[in-house]
Amino acid sequence: MKNKILLLASFCYCLFVFNAAKAQQKPNIVLILSDDAGYGDFSFQSSRLVATTNIDRIANEGVKFTNAYVTGAVCSPSRAGLLTGVYQAKFGHTINFIQGVTYNLPLDSLGLPVDQKLAGDYLKPLGYTTGIVGKWHLGLSKQFHPNNRGFDYFWGFLWGSSNYEVNKKRTIEENGKPLDASTIPYTTDAIGDKSVEFIKSNKDKPFFLYVSFNAPHTPMQAKPELLERFTKELKNRNRALNAALTFNLDENVGKIYAVLDSLHLLDNTILVFTNDNGGQVEMSFADNYPLRGMKGDVYEGGIRVPMAIRWKNRIKAGSIFETPVTTLDFLPTFLTAAGADLRNKSYNRLDGKDLMRMIKSPDPGDYNRSLFWYVNVNKGCMRKGDYKMVFLPNQQPQLYNVKTDIGETKDLFSAENKIANEMIREYSRWKELLPPLKWYPLGKSNKEE
């Protein structure tokens, strides 16, 4: 009898160890987002600002996407699409909400609709601990709070912007508890530090960490020593402000890289970097070269972003992927990596595709799929293959071949009338299915977040 008990105990222990090891085969996921950065402001994209060696490392050790898009041209809608995997226009979330602006609805009712599942809601049942560090911008009241939207841990701020400096007013919390901001370092450094803490605390189980930096979003409060350095190097104070914020952002991406490496987690972590919308050229002094337009536009400068993913032994280092992709593809990719079957009806609402399948088994349908945008209250666009159609109020639609004309300089509407009419019909069918906007500002405002 004693031998049988020992044998059973030994079997149970082995089963426990096997299951634990199996669970840890699931990759950790770290999604890093910059804020309002320019298309040309990271050195894996161009050499027009500063060297961003840590962010570059993600691209150099993984894949760089040359036709990458977000779903919105401003912060909150873009994040809503990213975290739900659904076109945010499908649930009426196409407009930012900004401090100091009056809307048709009370401020505490503005946020990502509670009937929409977010990344954490999908990943937690698959065994993941979930966290967000940094900017939220998807609702201020309790029903929209990150801890009630699939995130086990939240450290950061709910609004769309925050001061960086210790001596400036900052409203920062941890899991709903307000913190004394005077004890918190420069905001970008604090986001890096808290991300490191989360990784250390959850190193023994699969985790999903959404690192939502606010750099280089306004206010342009650069560290003095970095501002002095880049003013000398660039001979332009505005660009130096952007460079200082971007360089410090890259330093903190380096912290995340270092802790993953030191804990031997790096090779089993999907590491993603992208930006939330097009560069803010006027207020944050971003550089969107060679794109037309900026944040808020439906030209490429408003929606096309830098993007790279690293996953050791799954993605070939130094890869370049030219098929158009979107942040809608992140969630299907993460779910598949976590062991989910996307054919399950619980994932039917997702609008994206598994990037790993696209990379490993490219299909002509991937390149030629239709991607849609509806921005603010009256702007939209669509991409299909090499062609992009732009819809602006009180104007004839515009058609561009963005493969040969990335700067959208030559309107082909008349020359390619058949293609134009087909895209107009398809976009119109998609737009007709959209619900009314959830909220909109009363009156005009030049405020921005």
C-alpha positions, -999 to 999 in steps of 0.1 A, spaced: 0 0 0 28 24 10 45 17 -24 13 25 -42 9 58 -24 45 67 -32 40 57 -68 8 78 -71 25 108 -54 55 105 -78 31 103 -108 12 134 -96 44 153 -91 56 144 -125 23 154 -140 25 187 -122 60 194 -134 50 184 -170 20 207 -169 40 236 -155 66 231 -182 39 229 -208 23 261 -195 56 279 -197 60 269 -234 34 296 -241 53 328 -250 53 359 -230 40 389 -249 53 424 -246 36 451 -267 54 484 -267 36 515 -280 51 549 -286 28 580 -288 26 605 -317 60 595 -330 70 603 -366 74 577 -393 110 586 -398 120 592 -361 134 558 -353 167 547 -368 154 514 -381 133 537 -403 157 565 -411 187 584 -399 169 617 -397 167 621 -359 186 600 -333 199 564 -330 174 542 -313 195 511 -308 172 492 -285 141 497 -306 162 489 -337 172 457 -321 136 444 -322 136 449 -360 172 436 -365 165 405 -345 130 400 -360 109 414 -388 103 450 -400 70 457 -415 72 483 -444 34 486 -449 22 487 -413 -10 506 -402 -30 515 -372 -68 517 -374 -72 552 -362 -54 585 -369 -56 597 -332 -49 582 -299 -80 567 -283 -97 552 -314 -64 537 -325 -59 520 -291 -95 508 -291 -88 490 -324 -55 476 -312 -68 461 -279 -101 447 -293 -89 434 -327 -120 450 -342 -124 481 -363 -133 507 -337 -157 523 -362 -178 492 -358 -187 503 -323 -187 540 -328 -154 548 -312 -139 572 -338 -132 604 -318 -108 612 -290 -120 626 -257 -99 655 -245 -95 675 -213 -113 708 -214 -136 699 -243 -174 695 -239 -191 665 -256 -227 655 -263 -224 630 -235 -212 633 -199 -174 627 -196 -178 597 -174 -198 579 -201 -171 582 -227 -149 551 -232 -144 518 -250 -179 501 -249 -181 475 -222 -196 449 -246 -163 448 -264 -137 422 -253 -101 434 -250 -68 415 -253 -67 406 -216 -102 392 -217 -91 368 -244 -56 360 -230 -65 355 -193 -85 323 -199 -55 309 -218 -34 312 -186 -19 347 -190 -14 373 -163 -21 407 -179 -8 442 -172 -7 477 -186 19 503 -177 15 539 -189 -13 556 -209 -48 542 -210 -71 568 -228 -100 544 -231 -123 557 -204 -122 575 -170 -150 560 -150 -150 526 -131 -167 507 -158 -140 515 -183 -110 511 -159 -82 488 -170 -87 466 -140 -123 460 -151 -113 455 -188 -92 423 -186 -60 437 -170 -48 422 -137 -24 451 -131 -25 488 -141 1 515 -133 -3 548 -152 -27 575 -161 -62 574 -175 -62 606 -196 -45 609 -230 -15 629 -219 6 635 -188 34 658 -176 68 641 -175 86 662 -149 85 655 -112 77 691 -103 47 692 -126 11 681 -117 7 644 -126 -23 621 -119 -9 586 -117 -24 556 -101 -18 519 -94 -47 495 -96 -71 524 -89 -51 538 -59 -39 574 -65 -1 578 -60 20 607 -48 35 618 -81 62 637 -64 78 604 -54 77 591 -90 106 596 -114 104 613 -148 73 596 -164 91 578 -193 116 564 -168 88 554 -144 70 535 -172 102 516 -180 108 509 -143 73 496 -136 74 474 -167 106 458 -154 89 453 -120 59 436 -137 81 413 -157 101 403 -126 69 397 -106 55 374 -133 86 357 -146 74 322 -137 42 322 -157 30 335 -191 23 372 -191 10 398 -215 24 433 -208 11 464 -227 38 491 -223 20 523 -233 46 551 -233 34 587 -237 67 598 -253 71 617 -275 36 631 -270 32 667 -258 40 684 -234 75 686 -248 92 683 -214 126 669 -222 153 661 -197 176 691 -196 208 672 -203 193 654 -233 178 686 -246 212 703 -244 229 674 -261 205 672 -291 202 710 -295 240 710 -302 238 680 -325 207 690 -345 209 728 -344 171 729 -341 155 732 -307 121 718 -318 136 687 -333 160 685 -303 129 683 -280 115 654 -300 149 637 -301 154 640 -264 120 624 -257 126 597 -283 161 589 -271 148 585 -235 120 563 -248 146 541 -264 166 539 -232 136 525 -214 129 500 -241 165 489 -234 155 483 -197 128 459 -208 151 441 -232 177 438 -204 154 423 -178 140 398 -203 175 388 -211 187 386 -175 157 364 -165 163 341 -195 128 351 -209 139 368 -241 139 338 -263 103 329 -252 89 364 -255 71 380 -285 84 415 -284 64 441 -304 71 478 -311 48 502 -330 33 537 -327 -3 547 -320 -9 570 -350 9 592 -374 34 617 -362 23 650 -346 44 673 -368 31 706 -355 31 702 -317 56 673 -311 78 683 -341 78 647 -355 91 638 -389 68 618 -411 91 616 -441 84 604 -467 47 603 -460 20 629 -467 0 643 -438 2 638 -400 -18 627 -370 -55 631 -376 -52 627 -414 -63 597 -436 -32 602 -458 -4 578 -450 11 603 -425 -19 598 -402 -22 560 -402 10 544 -414 35 536 -386 68 520 -378 64 484 -367 87 455 -358 83 421 -340 109 398 -325 103 362 -316 134 341 -315 134 309 -336 100 318 -350 109 349 -370 140 351 -390 163 379 -378 165 408 -402 133 399 -421 115 425 -442 77 420 -447 61 441 -474 25 428 -472 2 454 -457 -6 447 -421 -25 464 -393 -27 464 -355 -59 444 -359 -35 415 -367 -18 416 -332 -46 399 -313 -51 370 -337 -13 365 -336 -11 366 -298 -40 342 -295 -26 317 -319 8 318 -301 -10 312 -268 -26 280 -282 -61 293 -293 -78 281 -324 -90 311 -343 -118 290 -359 -135 289 -326 -167 310 -327 -156 330 -297 -130 348 -320 -155 354 -349 -156 392 -342 -119 397 -348 -110 415 -380 -73 407 -383 -52 378 -394 -24 358 -377 8 375 -387 29 344 -381 8 325 -407 11 354 -431 49 356 -427 55 318 -430 29 310 -456 22 342 -476 -9 342 -498 -19 366 -526 -51 372 -507 -31 387 -478 -15 414 -499 -48 422 -516 -71 422 -487 -92 453 -481 -83 475 -451 -107 503 -440 -106 535 -420 -133 559 -408 -118 588 -389 -135 615 -368 -169 623 -383 -163 627 -420 -130 613 -433 -121 578 -445 -99 557 -466 -93 522 -479 -63 502 -490 -65 472 -513 -32 458 -527 -11 487 -541 -40 511 -542 -53 535 -516 -85 556 -519 -90 587 -497 -124 602 -489 -126 638 -477 -157 659 -471 -169 679 -501 -142 665 -524 -140 640 -551 -124 607 -539 -86 604 -545 -68 573 -557 -31 566 -552 -7 538 -559 11 538 -525 36 512 -537 51 535 -564 39 568 -548 43 565 -510 40 603 -507 5 603 -523 14 630 -549 -3 617 -580 -41 613 -579 -50 584 -603 -88 587 -599 -94 596 -636 -66 574 -650 -77 543 -630 -114 548 -631 -124 511 -630 -103 505 -599 -116 537 -583 -152 528 -588 -147 493 -574 -131 507 -543 -158 533 -539 -185 506 -540 -167 484 -515 -159 512 -491 -195 524 -493 -208 489 -484 -185 488 -454 -194 523 -442 -231 516 -444 -228 489 -417 -212 513 -392 -233 525 -362 -237 562 -353 -208 578 -334 -209 573 -297 -198 609 -289 -187 641 -306 -175 675 -294 -199 704 -291 -184 733 -310 -149 735 -324 -116 731 -304 -79 732 -312 -71 712 -281 -54 679 -287 -44 647 -269 
